[in-house]
């Protein structure tokens, strides 16, 4: 809507009147991953911004239900549907968050542990949601304390748990901030130690390679020496066959006359005068 008003120059300047746009909450379908308590708080915040009356809140609540949640609404009596907003919200809450489910939520909350690779911020956010589901209607201070205690207990490092408790955090935000800071310090220290260890391993590996190369060379030299000695031994055996007294294939050679079949002590020329062998 616009109106024309006289301007200081004698002309007219258009003036626009802005109408407030309603902030509509997302529809609730009562799915497995949807939390009635959290959604209802979101709905109330939207209603506050829109300045809805109790009757308007009741009517908007009815039209913002879908799927299984809408079927649940239709199953309620006309008296509840046409009654107050608080009465309708309470009746729906008993359907979407029964006592049996609350006990399950509490058990899941108490059993929550940090998973490998999970960031601390992700763990904190998940625990906050689980606490609201397990303890609907609890004061904010109580929820904050419960979430903080569960967060510390779910940490996978004993030393980190001790250090966080030593800081005596007053709120969950302080607890989370201290845990993130300590973990960053631990990771930096671990990174430095890994670097030192890597350098030491590199030096040790170089020394092992030098030793291995030296042993390989020594082994090759020994093999070469053994082969040389073996060749010489074979060559020596061939020369010794021509020497007097060498035994070959069971035959004996005399060292005195060079004959075959007897030794020097039994040589037939033993008693003959020197230089005059007997025929």
JOTA-V385599 format. One record per residue. N is the residue number from 0. RES is the residue in one small letter. SS is DSSP state (helix for helix, strand for strand, loop for the rest). PSI is psi as a letter, one per 30 degrees, with the letter a starting at -180 (none if undefined). D_FIRST is the distance of its C-alpha to the first C-alpha in whole Angstrom. Layout:
# JOTA-V385599
n->N res->RES ss->SS psi->PSI d_first->D_FIRST
n->N res->RES ss->SS psi->PSI d_first->D_FIRST
This chain:
# JOTA-V385599
n->0 res->x ss->loop psi->k d_first->0
n->1 res->x ss->strand psi->k d_first->4
n->2 res->x ss->strand psi->l d_first->7
n->3 res->x ss->strand psi->k d_first->11
n->4 res->x ss->strand psi->k d_first->13
n->5 res->x ss->strand psi->k d_first->17
n->6 res->x ss->loop psi->l d_first->18
n->7 res->x ss->loop psi->f d_first->22
n->8 res->x ss->loop psi->g d_first->23
n->9 res->x ss->loop psi->f d_first->22
n->10 res->x ss->loop psi->a d_first->19
n->11 res->x ss->strand psi->k d_first->16
n->12 res->x ss->strand psi->k d_first->14
n->13 res->x ss->strand psi->k d_first->10
n->14 res->x ss->strand psi->k d_first->9
n->15 res->x ss->strand psi->k d_first->6
n->16 res->x ss->loop psi->j d_first->6
n->17 res->x ss->loop psi->k d_first->8
n->18 res->x ss->loop psi->k d_first->9
n->19 res->x ss->loop psi->k d_first->13
n->20 res->x ss->loop psi->k d_first->14
n->21 res->x ss->loop psi->k d_first->18
n->22 res->x ss->loop psi->j d_first->21
n->23 res->x ss->loop psi->k d_first->23
n->24 res->x ss->loop psi->l d_first->27
n->25 res->x ss->loop psi->l d_first->29
n->26 res->x ss->loop psi->k d_first->31
n->27 res->x ss->strand psi->k d_first->34
n->28 res->x ss->loop psi->g d_first->37
n->29 res->x ss->loop psi->h d_first->40
n->30 res->x ss->loop psi->l d_first->42
n->31 res->x ss->loop psi->e d_first->45
n->32 res->x ss->loop psi->g d_first->43
n->33 res->x ss->loop psi->k d_first->40
n->34 res->x ss->loop psi->j d_first->41
n->35 res->x ss->helix psi->e d_first->39
n->36 res->x ss->helix psi->e d_first->40
n->37 res->x ss->helix psi->e d_first->38
n->38 res->x ss->helix psi->e d_first->35
n->39 res->x ss->helix psi->e d_first->35
n->40 res->x ss->helix psi->e d_first->34
n->41 res->x ss->helix psi->e d_first->31
n->42 res->x ss->helix psi->e d_first->30
n->43 res->x ss->helix psi->e d_first->30
n->44 res->x ss->helix psi->e d_first->28
n->45 res->x ss->helix psi->e d_first->25
n->46 res->x ss->helix psi->e d_first->25
n->47 res->x ss->helix psi->e d_first->26
n->48 res->x ss->helix psi->e d_first->23
n->49 res->x ss->helix psi->f d_first->20
n->50 res->x ss->loop psi->h d_first->22
n->51 res->x ss->loop psi->k d_first->23
n->52 res->x ss->loop psi->l d_first->25
n->53 res->x ss->helix psi->e d_first->29
n->54 res->x ss->helix psi->e d_first->28
n->55 res->x ss->helix psi->e d_first->25
n->56 res->x ss->helix psi->e d_first->28
n->57 res->x ss->helix psi->e d_first->30
n->58 res->x ss->helix psi->e d_first->28
n->59 res->x ss->helix psi->e d_first->27
n->60 res->x ss->helix psi->e d_first->30
n->61 res->x ss->helix psi->e d_first->31
n->62 res->x ss->helix psi->f d_first->29
n->63 res->x ss->loop psi->g d_first->30
n->64 res->x ss->strand psi->k d_first->33
n->65 res->x ss->loop psi->l d_first->35
n->66 res->x ss->helix psi->b d_first->38
n->67 res->x ss->helix psi->e d_first->41
n->68 res->x ss->helix psi->e d_first->39
n->69 res->x ss->helix psi->e d_first->37
n->70 res->x ss->helix psi->e d_first->41
n->71 res->x ss->helix psi->e d_first->42
n->72 res->x ss->helix psi->e d_first->39
n->73 res->x ss->helix psi->f d_first->40
n->74 res->x ss->loop psi->f d_first->43
n->75 res->x ss->loop psi->l d_first->42
n->76 res->x ss->loop psi->l d_first->43
n->77 res->x ss->helix psi->e d_first->40
n->78 res->x ss->helix psi->e d_first->41
n->79 res->x ss->helix psi->e d_first->40
n->80 res->x ss->helix psi->e d_first->37
n->81 res->x ss->loop psi->g d_first->35
n->82 res->x ss->loop psi->b d_first->37
n->83 res->x ss->loop psi->l d_first->35
n->84 res->x ss->helix psi->e d_first->34
n->85 res->x ss->helix psi->e d_first->37
n->86 res->x ss->helix psi->e d_first->39
n->87 res->x ss->helix psi->e d_first->37
n->88 res->x ss->helix psi->e d_first->37
n->89 res->x ss->helix psi->e d_first->41
n->90 res->x ss->helix psi->e d_first->42
n->91 res->x ss->helix psi->e d_first->41
n->92 res->x ss->helix psi->e d_first->42
n->93 res->x ss->helix psi->f d_first->45
n->94 res->x ss->helix psi->e d_first->45
n->95 res->x ss->helix psi->f d_first->44
n->96 res->x ss->loop psi->i d_first->46
n->97 res->x ss->loop psi->l d_first->49
n->98 res->x ss->helix psi->e d_first->52
n->99 res->x ss->helix psi->e d_first->54
n->100 res->x ss->helix psi->e d_first->51
n->101 res->x ss->helix psi->e d_first->51
n->102 res->x ss->helix psi->e d_first->54
n->103 res->x ss->helix psi->e d_first->54
n->104 res->x ss->helix psi->e d_first->51
n->105 res->x ss->helix psi->e d_first->54
n->106 res->x ss->helix psi->e d_first->56
n->107 res->x ss->helix psi->e d_first->54
n->108 res->x ss->helix psi->e d_first->53
n->109 res->x ss->helix psi->f d_first->57
n->110 res->x ss->helix psi->f d_first->58
n->111 res->x ss->loop psi->k d_first->55
n->112 res->x ss->loop psi->l d_first->57
n->113 res->x ss->loop psi->k d_first->56
n->114 res->x ss->loop psi->l d_first->57
n->115 res->x ss->loop psi->k d_first->58
n->116 res->x ss->loop psi->f d_first->56
n->117 res->x ss->loop psi->k d_first->53
n->118 res->x ss->loop psi->l d_first->51
n->119 res->x ss->helix psi->e d_first->51
n->120 res->x ss->helix psi->e d_first->47
n->121 res->x ss->helix psi->e d_first->47
n->122 res->x ss->helix psi->e d_first->50
n->123 res->x ss->helix psi->e d_first->48
n->124 res->x ss->helix psi->e d_first->45
n->125 res->x ss->helix psi->e d_first->46
n->126 res->x ss->helix psi->e d_first->48
n->127 res->x ss->helix psi->e d_first->45
n->128 res->x ss->helix psi->e d_first->44
n->129 res->x ss->helix psi->e d_first->47
n->130 res->x ss->helix psi->e d_first->48
n->131 res->x ss->helix psi->e d_first->44
n->132 res->x ss->helix psi->e d_first->45
n->133 res->x ss->helix psi->f d_first->49
n->134 res->x ss->loop psi->i d_first->48
n->135 res->x ss->loop psi->k d_first->45
n->136 res->x ss->loop psi->f d_first->44
n->137 res->x ss->loop psi->k d_first->46
n->138 res->x ss->loop psi->l d_first->45
n->139 res->x ss->helix psi->e d_first->44
n->140 res->x ss->helix psi->e d_first->47
n->141 res->x ss->helix psi->e d_first->49
n->142 res->x ss->helix psi->e d_first->47
n->143 res->x ss->helix psi->e d_first->48
n->144 res->x ss->helix psi->e d_first->51
n->145 res->x ss->helix psi->e d_first->52
n->146 res->x ss->helix psi->e d_first->50
n->147 res->x ss->helix psi->e d_first->52
n->148 res->x ss->helix psi->e d_first->55
n->149 res->x ss->helix psi->e d_first->55
n->150 res->x ss->helix psi->e d_first->54
n->151 res->x ss->helix psi->e d_first->57
n->152 res->x ss->helix psi->f d_first->59
n->153 res->x ss->helix psi->f d_first->58
n->154 res->x ss->loop psi->k d_first->58
n->155 res->x ss->loop psi->g d_first->61
n->156 res->x ss->loop psi->k d_first->63
n->157 res->x ss->helix psi->e d_first->65
n->158 res->x ss->helix psi->e d_first->65
n->159 res->x ss->helix psi->e d_first->62
n->160 res->x ss->helix psi->e d_first->61
n->161 res->x ss->helix psi->e d_first->64
n->162 res->x ss->helix psi->e d_first->62
n->163 res->x ss->helix psi->e d_first->59
n->164 res->x ss->helix psi->e d_first->60
n->165 res->x ss->helix psi->f d_first->62
n->166 res->x ss->loop psi->f d_first->59
n->167 res->x ss->loop psi->h d_first->58
n->168 res->x ss->loop psi->k d_first->54
n->169 res->x ss->loop psi->f d_first->52
n->170 res->x ss->loop psi->l d_first->49
n->171 res->x ss->helix psi->e d_first->49
n->172 res->x ss->helix psi->e d_first->47
n->173 res->x ss->helix psi->e d_first->50
n->174 res->x ss->helix psi->e d_first->52
n->175 res->x ss->helix psi->e d_first->50
n->176 res->x ss->helix psi->e d_first->50
n->177 res->x ss->helix psi->e d_first->54
n->178 res->x ss->helix psi->e d_first->55
n->179 res->x ss->helix psi->e d_first->53
n->180 res->x ss->helix psi->e d_first->55
n->181 res->x ss->helix psi->e d_first->58
n->182 res->x ss->helix psi->e d_first->58
n->183 res->x ss->helix psi->e d_first->57
n->184 res->x ss->helix psi->e d_first->60
n->185 res->x ss->helix psi->e d_first->62
n->186 res->x ss->helix psi->e d_first->61
n->187 res->x ss->helix psi->e d_first->62
n->188 res->x ss->helix psi->e d_first->65
n->189 res->x ss->helix psi->e d_first->66
n->190 res->x ss->helix psi->e d_first->65
n->191 res->x ss->helix psi->e d_first->67
n->192 res->x ss->helix psi->e d_first->70
n->193 res->x ss->helix psi->e d_first->69
n->194 res->x ss->helix psi->e d_first->70
n->195 res->x ss->helix psi->e d_first->73
n->196 res->x ss->helix psi->e d_first->74
n->197 res->x ss->helix psi->e d_first->73
n->198 res->x ss->helix psi->e d_first->75
n->199 res->x ss->helix psi->e d_first->78
n->200 res->x ss->helix psi->e d_first->78
n->201 res->x ss->helix psi->e d_first->78
n->202 res->x ss->helix psi->e d_first->81
n->203 res->x ss->helix psi->e d_first->83
n->204 res->x ss->helix psi->e d_first->82
n->205 res->x ss->helix psi->e d_first->84
n->206 res->x ss->helix psi->e d_first->87
n->207 res->x ss->helix psi->e d_first->87
n->208 res->x ss->helix psi->e d_first->87
n->209 res->x ss->helix psi->e d_first->90
n->210 res->x ss->helix psi->e d_first->92
n->211 res->x ss->helix psi->e d_first->92
n->212 res->x ss->helix psi->e d_first->92
n->213 res->x ss->helix psi->e d_first->96
n->214 res->x ss->helix psi->e d_first->97
n->215 res->x ss->helix psi->e d_first->96
n->216 res->x ss->helix psi->e d_first->98
n->217 res->x ss->helix psi->e d_first->101
n->218 res->x ss->helix psi->e d_first->101
n->219 res->x ss->helix psi->e d_first->102
n->220 res->x ss->helix psi->e d_first->104
n->221 res->x ss->helix psi->e d_first->106
n->222 res->x ss->helix psi->e d_first->106
n->223 res->x ss->helix psi->e d_first->107
n->224 res->x ss->helix psi->e d_first->110
n->225 res->x ss->helix psi->e d_first->111
n->226 res->x ss->helix psi->e d_first->111
n->227 res->x ss->helix psi->e d_first->113
n->228 res->x ss->helix psi->e d_first->116
n->229 res->x ss->helix psi->e d_first->116
n->230 res->x ss->helix psi->e d_first->117
n->231 res->x ss->helix psi->e d_first->119
n->232 res->x ss->helix psi->e d_first->121
n->233 res->x ss->helix psi->e d_first->121
n->234 res->x ss->helix psi->e d_first->123
n->235 res->x ss->helix psi->e d_first->125
n->236 res->x ss->helix psi->e d_first->126
n->237 res->x ss->helix psi->e d_first->127
n->238 res->x ss->helix psi->e d_first->130
n->239 res->x ss->helix psi->f d_first->131
n->240 res->x ss->loop psi->f d_first->132
n->241 res->x ss->loop psi->f d_first->135
n->242 res->x ss->loop psi->k d_first->136
n->243 res->x ss->loop psi->k d_first->140
n->244 res->x ss->loop psi->f d_first->139
n->245 res->x ss->loop psi->k d_first->136
n->246 res->x ss->loop psi->j d_first->136
n->247 res->x ss->strand psi->k d_first->134
n->248 res->x ss->loop psi->h d_first->134
n->249 res->x ss->loop psi->f d_first->137
n->250 res->x ss->strand psi->k d_first->139
n->251 res->x ss->loop psi->k d_first->141
n->252 res->x ss->strand psi->k d_first->142
n->253 res->x ss->loop psi->k d_first->145
n->254 res->x ss->loop psi->f d_first->144
n->255 res->x ss->loop psi->e d_first->148
n->256 res->x ss->loop psi->f d_first->149
n->257 res->x ss->loop psi->g d_first->146
n->258 res->x ss->loop psi->l d_first->147
n->259 res->x ss->strand psi->k d_first->145
n->260 res->x ss->loop psi->f d_first->145
n->261 res->x ss->loop psi->l d_first->147
n->262 res->x ss->loop psi->l d_first->146
n->263 res->x ss->helix psi->e d_first->148
n->264 res->x ss->helix psi->f d_first->150
n->265 res->x ss->helix psi->g d_first->151
n->266 res->x ss->loop psi->k d_first->152
n->267 res->x ss->loop psi->f d_first->155
n->268 res->x ss->loop psi->g d_first->156
n->269 res->x ss->loop psi->e d_first->155
n->270 res->x ss->loop psi->f d_first->159
n->271 res->x ss->loop psi->k d_first->160
n->272 res->x ss->loop psi->k d_first->161
n->273 res->x ss->loop psi->k d_first->158
n->274 res->x ss->loop psi->f d_first->158
n->275 res->x ss->loop psi->i d_first->161
n->276 res->x ss->loop psi->k d_first->159
n->277 res->x ss->loop psi->k d_first->161
n->278 res->x ss->loop psi->none d_first->160
